[in-house]
Amino acid sequence: MARIAVIGAGTGAMAAAARLAVAGHRVAVYERTETYGGAVRRFERDGFAFDTGPGLLPLPAVYRDLFIKTGKEPLEDCVELVQVDPSARHVFADGTQVSLPNASRAGVVRALDEALGAGAGQRWGDFLVRAREAWDRTRRPLLEEPLWLNWQVLAEREPYPAVPYKRLLRTRRAGTLAEVGAWELRDPRLAALLESHAVTHGLDPRTAPASAAVLPYMEHAFGTWYVRGGLRELARAVYERCVARRVEFVFGAEVTRVLAKDGRAAGVELADGTVAEADFVVAGIAPDALGRAVHGTALRGEGEVPPQPGAPSRLTVLLALRGGRPEQAAHRTVVHTEDREAELDALFGAAPGLPADPTVTVLRPDDPAQTPDADHEAVTLTATVPAMTGGPERVAKEALYAHADRMISAAERAIPGLRGRLLWHEVRTPADIAEVTGAAGGAVPAPALAAAEGRLLHPANTTGLPGLFTVGGWSHPGGGLPHAGMSGALVAGLIVEGPGFRGSQ
C-alpha cells in the first residue's frame, strides 16, 4: 500500500483518488479552497441556484465507468441524468432558427433541411460521417491511453478525411475547421454551427485543425446530458464516492512545495509548514501553480509536447427571472454573433479583447431545484472571453460588466422580453474562475486535439520528476469534464500498473 498525496480536489483529481483508493492505496487530497469540485461550483441566492462552471455533461460513460470501477452503486443511483432534447437550438445571424434533436443523425438532417433549405442537412450529415472517421482514428491515443512517446505522429497527421476541393486550378483539402465549414458545408449558417463548437472551447476555428470536427461529433454521437440539481451534483457524487472509499480530504490546505528525495517525489509541504510524506504525488492544479511548487525541477519529460498557448476564459451571467419557464423552451440555445469574423478577431487576434457582438450560450434547465417556485426561472448565459492576464485595461470590472450587458441583449434574441422579467443578475468573471481553480487569468483548458504540430496536445500525465503525476484539464487529455475523468483513470493506471500501462482495453 502506497501513500499518495493529491493536490487539488477538482473532478479529475477526485477521479484519480477514488480509483487509487479502491486499488488499496492510502490517499489524501489537499485542497487550498474550502470545498471540492474545482470549477464545478454552485451559486445560490433567494431560492435560485446556478451552475457557475459547466452546465451540461457530454460523454457520461466516463463517469459511469468511474462509478462501476469504484463501488457497487452505479452513477444513476447517485445522480439523476437527463438527456437534453433538443440537444440545442441555434439562432443564426440572419434570424434563422433550428432545433437539433439529441443523438439522431436522421433527425438532425431533417431539421437542417427544413430550416436552412434542401441539401443543408445532407451536407452536415456527410460531415458527421467524416468526423466519425477522425474520432475513430484518434479516440484511443487522445483519450484512453497515456500520451505516446512518439506523440509527433499525432501532431503531424491530420486524421480528418477532408474532401478534395478545387480552387484556382488547384485541388486542396481543408486543414482548419474554418476551411471545413467554408469548403465542405458551403452555408454560412452551417459554418457558424460548426465553428461555435470550437469557440465554446476557446479555440479559433481559423487555426484549429480540421480534427476539431470530433467536438461536434462527440455531442452528436453520445448525446448531451444534464444532471438534475445541476452539475455540482456530479461533483458531490464523486466526492462522496471518494469519502466512501476512505480518501482523506484536507480543505484550506494550500500546497506550496512538492518534496523530492533521491530524485523522486516524496511528499508535499503546506503553506503552514506541515509536511505530508508520500510515495507518489498527483497534481491536479494549473501548470504555473505546479511550477512554483516544484522548485528547480524540470517537470517536462524528454520528448514532451511543446508548451500550450494561452487559453481564453469564460464570462458567465446568472439571471433570476420572474415568470415560469415555458414548457416548450429549449434547455440550451446558442445565439450566434452577427459578425463572426469580428468576434474571432477580438477573441483571438494579436491584442485579444471583448467582442462587440458575442456568441452566447443560453441555458434554461427544466429543474425545480434551481428556482424558488414554478413562477420563476433561472437562466445562465456564457460567452468566451480572453483570459485576463494582459494588463489593467483588460481586467477592468467595468468592461466585463458592460460585456455582460451585451450578452443579455444577445440572449433577448432567444428569450423575447428577457429584460422585463429580470429580478437580478450576477456576473462571474475570469477572476472568479482564477480564484476557484488557481489558473492564471481564469484560463480554461481546451480538449486535446490531433494535428496542428502538437499545439493542442497537452503534457503527459508523467513528469520529469519520477513519482509526480499530473491530472485534470491542464494535462493529457485536456479540458472538459469527460477529459478530466479520463485523466484520472490514466493516472491511476500509471501508478497501479506502472509505466507499462497502456490504457483501458
URPEFEN-V97922 format. One record per residue. N is the residue number from 1. PSI is psi in radians with two decimals (NA if undefined). Layout:
N,PSI + N,PSI
This chain:
1,2.15 + 2,2.67 + 3,2.23 + 4,2.18 + 5,2.19 + 6,2.23 + 7,2.00 + 8,2.55 + 9,0.69 + 10,3.02 + 11,-0.67 + 12,-0.76 + 13,-0.72 + 14,-0.62 + 15,-0.73 + 16,-0.75 + 17,-0.79 + 18,-0.76 + 19,-0.69 + 20,-0.65 + 21,-0.72 + 22,-0.52 + 23,-0.01 + 24,0.13 + 25,2.74 + 26,2.00 + 27,2.30 + 28,2.31 + 29,2.23 + 30,2.01 + 31,2.21 + 32,-0.44 + 33,-3.01 + 34,0.17 + 35,3.04 + 36,3.00 + 37,-0.23 + 38,-2.16 + 39,-0.17 + 40,1.52 + 41,3.01 + 42,2.47 + 43,2.31 + 44,2.42 + 45,2.33 + 46,0.61 + 47,-0.08 + 48,2.61 + 49,2.43 + 50,2.49 + 51,2.32 + 52,-0.10 + 53,-2.43 + 54,2.53 + 55,-0.21 + 56,2.74 + 57,1.90 + 58,2.77 + 59,1.00 + 60,-0.24 + 61,-0.49 + 62,-0.76 + 63,-0.46 + 64,-0.75 + 65,-0.74 + 66,-0.79 + 67,-0.58 + 68,-0.71 + 69,-0.24 + 70,0.12 + 71,3.09 + 72,-0.48 + 73,2.08 + 74,2.91 + 75,-0.74 + 76,-0.26 + 77,-0.26 + 78,-0.49 + 79,2.79 + 80,2.00 + 81,2.35 + 82,2.16 + 83,2.27 + 84,2.09 + 85,2.09 + 86,2.71 + 87,-0.70 + 88,2.61 + 89,2.35 + 90,2.29 + 91,1.94 + 92,2.96 + 93,-0.58 + 94,0.12 + 95,-0.19 + 96,2.46 + 97,2.56 + 98,2.42 + 99,2.19 + 100,2.14 + 101,2.72 + 102,2.14 + 103,0.74 + 104,1.79 + 105,-0.79 + 106,-0.71 + 107,-0.66 + 108,-0.76 + 109,-0.80 + 110,-0.76 + 111,-0.73 + 112,-0.68 + 113,-0.77 + 114,-0.65 + 115,-0.65 + 116,-0.17 + 117,2.68 + 118,2.37 + 119,-0.44 + 120,-0.78 + 121,-0.71 + 122,-0.70 + 123,-0.71 + 124,-0.72 + 125,-0.73 + 126,-0.67 + 127,-0.75 + 128,-0.59 + 129,-0.76 + 130,-0.67 + 131,-0.61 + 132,-0.66 + 133,-0.72 + 134,-0.71 + 135,-0.83 + 136,-0.59 + 137,-0.44 + 138,-0.19 + 139,-0.93 + 140,-0.94 + 141,-0.47 + 142,-0.46 + 143,-0.54 + 144,-0.10 + 145,2.64 + 146,2.65 + 147,2.24 + 148,2.55 + 149,-0.62 + 150,0.94 + 151,-0.30 + 152,-0.44 + 153,-0.72 + 154,-0.62 + 155,-0.59 + 156,-0.53 + 157,2.26 + 158,1.96 + 159,-0.24 + 160,2.16 + 161,1.36 + 162,2.58 + 163,2.35 + 164,2.43 + 165,2.17 + 166,2.21 + 167,2.17 + 168,0.86 + 169,0.21 + 170,2.53 + 171,2.15 + 172,2.85 + 173,2.50 + 174,2.28 + 175,-0.29 + 176,2.87 + 177,-0.64 + 178,-0.66 + 179,-0.61 + 180,-0.81 + 181,-0.77 + 182,-0.71 + 183,-0.52 + 184,-0.62 + 185,-0.62 + 186,0.73 + 187,2.18 + 188,-0.48 + 189,-0.70 + 190,-0.68 + 191,-0.73 + 192,-0.71 + 193,-0.82 + 194,-0.87 + 195,-0.44 + 196,-0.50 + 197,-0.62 + 198,-0.83 + 199,-0.69 + 200,-0.59 + 201,0.16 + 202,0.47 + 203,2.46 + 204,1.98 + 205,-0.33 + 206,-0.34 + 207,-0.29 + 208,2.40 + 209,2.80 + 210,-0.42 + 211,-0.25 + 212,-0.12 + 213,-0.37 + 214,-0.36 + 215,-0.93 + 216,-0.52 + 217,-0.75 + 218,-0.77 + 219,-0.74 + 220,-0.79 + 221,-0.64 + 222,-0.06 + 223,2.98 + 224,2.33 + 225,2.63 + 226,2.53 + 227,2.08 + 228,2.25 + 229,-0.17 + 230,2.81 + 231,-0.35 + 232,-0.48 + 233,-0.57 + 234,-0.78 + 235,-0.72 + 236,-0.77 + 237,-0.70 + 238,-0.73 + 239,-0.80 + 240,-0.55 + 241,-0.71 + 242,-0.81 + 243,-0.72 + 244,-0.49 + 245,0.21 + 246,0.55 + 247,2.34 + 248,2.32 + 249,2.32 + 250,1.87 + 251,2.77 + 252,0.49 + 253,1.68 + 254,2.17 + 255,2.13 + 256,-0.22 + 257,2.38 + 258,2.14 + 259,2.55 + 260,2.54 + 261,2.29 + 262,0.64 + 263,0.26 + 264,2.84 + 265,2.41 + 266,0.09 + 267,-2.91 + 268,2.70 + 269,2.35 + 270,2.92 + 271,-0.51 + 272,0.12 + 273,-0.12 + 274,2.40 + 275,2.28 + 276,1.92 + 277,2.60 + 278,2.70 + 279,-0.47 + 280,2.62 + 281,2.29 + 282,2.07 + 283,2.03 + 284,0.83 + 285,2.92 + 286,2.68 + 287,-0.70 + 288,-0.68 + 289,-0.71 + 290,-0.68 + 291,-0.67 + 292,-0.52 + 293,-0.33 + 294,1.59 + 295,2.20 + 296,0.30 + 297,2.34 + 298,1.96 + 299,-0.48 + 300,2.28 + 301,2.94 + 302,2.33 + 303,0.32 + 304,2.74 + 305,2.71 + 306,2.79 + 307,2.55 + 308,2.49 + 309,2.88 + 310,2.37 + 311,2.49 + 312,-3.11 + 313,-2.88 + 314,2.59 + 315,2.27 + 316,2.33 + 317,2.15 + 318,2.14 + 319,2.15 + 320,2.06 + 321,2.48 + 322,2.58 + 323,2.38 + 324,2.87 + 325,2.20 + 326,2.48 + 327,-0.58 + 328,0.02 + 329,2.44 + 330,2.51 + 331,-0.74 + 332,2.30 + 333,2.31 + 334,2.04 + 335,1.94 + 336,2.54 + 337,2.65 + 338,-0.11 + 339,1.45 + 340,-0.72 + 341,-0.70 + 342,-0.67 + 343,-0.79 + 344,-0.69 + 345,-0.73 + 346,-0.76 + 347,-0.65 + 348,0.17 + 349,-3.03 + 350,-0.54 + 351,1.43 + 352,2.47 + 353,-2.84 + 354,2.13 + 355,2.58 + 356,-0.47 + 357,1.59 + 358,2.68 + 359,2.25 + 360,2.32 + 361,2.21 + 362,2.10 + 363,2.19 + 364,1.34 + 365,2.43 + 366,1.40 + 367,1.86 + 368,-0.40 + 369,-0.20 + 370,-0.13 + 371,2.76 + 372,-0.50 + 373,-3.13 + 374,-0.15 + 375,0.27 + 376,2.84 + 377,2.46 + 378,2.15 + 379,2.41 + 380,2.28 + 381,2.41 + 382,2.59 + 383,2.59 + 384,2.36 + 385,2.84 + 386,2.59 + 387,2.45 + 388,1.33 + 389,0.21 + 390,0.27 + 391,2.88 + 392,-0.54 + 393,-0.33 + 394,-0.11 + 395,0.08 + 396,2.21 + 397,-0.60 + 398,-0.71 + 399,-0.70 + 400,-0.67 + 401,-0.58 + 402,-0.65 + 403,-0.65 + 404,-0.65 + 405,-0.64 + 406,-0.64 + 407,-0.69 + 408,-0.71 + 409,-0.73 + 410,-0.70 + 411,-0.41 + 412,-0.34 + 413,-0.40 + 414,-0.52 + 415,1.49 + 416,2.44 + 417,0.29 + 418,-0.85 + 419,-0.59 + 420,-0.34 + 421,-0.10 + 422,2.12 + 423,-0.86 + 424,2.89 + 425,2.69 + 426,2.51 + 427,2.24 + 428,2.02 + 429,3.00 + 430,-0.53 + 431,-0.62 + 432,-0.67 + 433,-0.75 + 434,-0.65 + 435,-0.69 + 436,-0.42 + 437,-0.38 + 438,0.01 + 439,2.31 + 440,2.24 + 441,0.11 + 442,0.44 + 443,2.54 + 444,2.10 + 445,2.57 + 446,2.79 + 447,2.68 + 448,2.50 + 449,2.59 + 450,2.98 + 451,-2.75 + 452,0.53 + 453,0.45 + 454,0.11 + 455,-0.52 + 456,0.28 + 457,2.84 + 458,2.72 + 459,2.59 + 460,2.79 + 461,-0.37 + 462,2.79 + 463,3.11 + 464,-0.19 + 465,1.88 + 466,2.43 + 467,-0.16 + 468,2.19 + 469,2.70 + 470,2.58 + 471,2.74 + 472,-3.00 + 473,-0.36 + 474,0.04 + 475,3.02 + 476,2.27 + 477,0.46 + 478,-2.89 + 479,2.84 + 480,2.61 + 481,-0.80 + 482,-0.75 + 483,-0.63 + 484,-0.77 + 485,-0.65 + 486,-0.69 + 487,-0.62 + 488,-0.71 + 489,-0.68 + 490,-0.78 + 491,-0.77 + 492,-0.73 + 493,-0.71 + 494,-0.61 + 495,-0.77 + 496,-0.77 + 497,-0.22 + 498,-3.11 + 499,-0.26 + 500,-0.04 + 501,2.32 + 502,0.27 + 503,3.04 + 504,2.60 + 505,NA
